[in-house]
Amino acid sequence: MLLPRGVAAFDRDRLDTQNMQKDKIMKKLTLLAATGLAALTLATGAQAQEAATAQPYIGLSGGYHDLGTGGRDDGAIGGVVAGVDFPMGETLTLGVEGNFHVGTGAIDQEYGVAARLGFPVGEGSQLFVKGGYQEVNFDLGHITGLPVMASIDGTADEYLVGVAGEFGMGNRSVRLRVGVDTIAFDSVRATAGMIFKF
C-alpha cells in the first residue's frame, strides 16, 4: 500500500501479510513481462534494417491523483515530463521518461522514471505501456486534518505501471497525450498534456 514512511509502525505491520501475497504475485508478473519484453525486443531488433535514431521530447502534464486510501487523499497535479524514444522498426518504440509534478490537496510533489514500450497506430500517434519507479511527497496535515510534526517523513515510493496514448496534432513534432497509471496498484493517476518532439 502506498503509505508515508511516517505512518505508525503498527499500521504497517497490520498490512504486512496481505502485502506479502500481493508482492509475490507482482514479482511473478513483472518477471513474465520482462521476459516477454526482452524476447520481443530481440526479435524486433533483428528485423530492423538501420540503427534506431533517438527521438528526444519534453512536455507539459496535468491531472488528478487519488491515493486510494479513502478520505482526504487526492489532489490535482501539474508538471513536466522529458524523455527519449528509440524506434525499433515500424511497429515498436522503446523509450525512457522522467517526470516531476507539484500538487494540491494530499500531494506536495511527486517524481519518477519509467521505461516505455510504444506501438505506432498512425501518422505521429502511438499507444504505449510503461513501468518504473515513482516517489510521492504527501501533505500529511491535509490528509489527517491535524498538525503534523516536521520530523515525520511524509514520503513513499513504489513501482508504477500505466498505459497511455499520444496523438498527432497535424504537426509531427506536437502531440496530445492522455494516460492513466497506478502506483503499486493502490493509487490511480490520470493525466493529459502536450508533448513536443525534437
C-alpha positions in Angstrom: 0.0 0.0 0.0 1.2 3.5 -0.8 1.8 4.9 2.7 4.1 7.6 4.0 7.2 6.3 5.9 6.0 8.3 8.9 2.8 6.2 9.4 2.8 4.4 12.8 4.6 1.0 12.8 1.5 -0.9 13.9 -0.4 0.3 10.8 2.4 -1.0 8.6 2.6 -4.4 10.5 -1.2 -4.9 10.1 -0.7 -4.7 6.3 2.4 -7.0 6.0 0.5 -10.3 5.4 -1.7 -9.1 2.6 1.2 -7.1 1.0 3.5 -10.2 1.0 0.9 -12.1 -1.1 0.5 -9.2 -3.4 4.3 -8.8 -3.7 4.8 -12.4 -4.7 2.1 -12.1 -7.4 3.6 -8.9 -8.7 7.1 -10.3 -8.8 5.9 -13.2 -11.0 4.0 -10.8 -13.3 7.0 -8.5 -13.5 9.4 -11.3 -14.4 6.9 -12.6 -17.0 6.5 -9.2 -18.5 10.3 -8.5 -18.5 10.9 -11.9 -20.2 8.3 -11.1 -22.9 9.6 -7.6 -23.5 13.2 -8.9 -23.9 12.1 -11.6 -26.4 10.0 -9.0 -28.3 12.9 -6.5 -28.3 15.4 -9.1 -29.6 13.1 -10.2 -32.4 12.2 -6.7 -33.5 15.8 -5.5 -33.2 16.9 -8.4 -35.5 14.4 -7.2 -38.1 15.5 -3.5 -38.0 17.4 -2.5 -41.1 19.0 0.6 -39.6 20.2 1.6 -36.1 17.5 3.3 -34.0 17.5 7.1 -34.1 17.0 8.8 -30.8 13.8 11.0 -30.6 14.0 13.3 -27.5 11.0 15.1 -26.2 9.7 17.4 -23.5 6.1 18.1 -22.4 3.7 19.7 -20.0 1.4 17.4 -18.0 -1.6 17.9 -15.6 -4.1 15.7 -14.0 -5.5 14.1 -10.9 -4.0 11.7 -8.4 -6.1 9.6 -6.0 -4.0 7.7 -3.4 -6.8 5.2 -2.8 -6.7 5.2 1.0 -10.1 6.9 1.5 -10.8 10.3 2.9 -8.8 13.4 2.0 -6.2 11.5 -0.1 -6.4 13.1 -3.6 -5.2 16.2 -5.4 -4.6 17.9 -8.7 -1.1 17.7 -10.1 0.8 19.6 -12.8 4.4 19.4 -14.1 6.8 18.4 -16.8 7.9 15.2 -18.5 11.0 14.6 -20.6 12.4 11.5 -22.3 13.7 9.9 -25.4 12.2 7.2 -27.7 14.1 4.8 -30.0 12.1 3.4 -32.9 12.8 -0.3 -33.4 11.4 -0.8 -36.9 8.0 0.3 -37.9 5.9 -1.5 -35.3 7.7 -0.8 -32.0 9.3 2.0 -30.0 11.3 1.7 -26.8 11.9 4.7 -24.5 12.7 6.1 -21.1 10.9 9.0 -19.4 11.3 11.1 -16.3 8.6 13.2 -14.7 8.2 15.9 -12.0 4.8 17.2 -10.7 3.7 19.5 -7.9 0.3 19.0 -6.4 -2.5 20.3 -4.3 -4.5 18.6 -1.5 -2.8 15.4 -0.4 0.1 15.7 -2.9 3.0 18.1 -2.3 5.1 16.8 -5.2 6.0 13.6 -7.0 8.7 12.4 -9.4 10.0 9.3 -11.0 11.3 7.5 -14.1 9.8 4.8 -16.3 10.6 2.7 -19.3 8.0 2.7 -22.1 7.1 0.3 -24.9 5.2 2.0 -27.7 3.1 0.8 -30.7 2.6 3.3 -33.6 -1.1 3.5 -34.6 -0.9 6.1 -37.3 0.9 9.2 -38.5 2.5 10.7 -35.4 0.4 8.7 -33.0 1.2 5.8 -30.7 -0.2 3.7 -27.8 2.2 2.7 -25.1 2.6 0.8 -21.8 5.1 1.9 -19.1 6.7 0.7 -15.9 9.1 2.3 -13.5 9.5 3.9 -10.1 7.7 6.9 -8.5 8.2 8.8 -5.3 5.3 10.8 -3.7 5.7 13.5 -1.1 2.4 13.8 0.9 0.8 16.7 2.7 0.1 14.8 5.9 -1.6 17.8 7.5 -4.1 17.8 4.7 -4.7 14.1 4.8 -5.1 13.8 8.6 -6.6 17.3 9.2 -4.2 17.6 12.1 -1.0 19.4 12.8 2.0 17.2 11.8 5.5 17.4 13.3 8.2 18.3 10.7 10.2 15.2 11.8 7.5 12.8 10.4 8.5 11.5 7.0 5.7 12.1 4.6 7.1 10.3 1.5 6.5 6.9 -0.1 8.0 5.2 -3.1 6.8 2.2 -5.1 6.7 0.7 -8.6 4.5 2.4 -11.2 2.7 0.9 -14.2 0.4 2.5 -16.8 -1.0 2.9 -20.3 -1.3 6.0 -22.4 -1.7 7.3 -26.0 -0.1 10.1 -27.9 -1.9 11.6 -30.9 -0.5 13.8 -33.6 -1.9 17.3 -33.9 -1.3 17.8 -37.6 2.3 18.7 -36.8 4.6 15.7 -36.3 6.5 17.4 -33.5 3.5 18.2 -31.3 1.3 15.5 -29.8 -1.6 15.3 -27.3 -1.1 12.8 -24.6 -3.6 11.1 -22.3 -2.9 8.4 -19.8 -3.7 6.6 -16.6 -1.3 4.8 -14.3 -1.1 3.4 -10.8 1.5 3.2 -8.1 1.6 -0.3 -6.6 -2.0 -0.9 -7.8 -3.1 1.3 -4.8 -3.4 4.7 -6.4 -4.9 6.0 -9.6 -3.3 8.9 -11.5 -4.9 10.3 -14.7 -3.0 12.9 -16.8 -3.2 14.8 -20.0 -0.7 17.1 -21.7 1.2 18.3 -24.7 4.4 16.6 -25.9 7.0 18.4 -28.1 9.3 16.2 -30.1 12.7 17.5 -31.3 
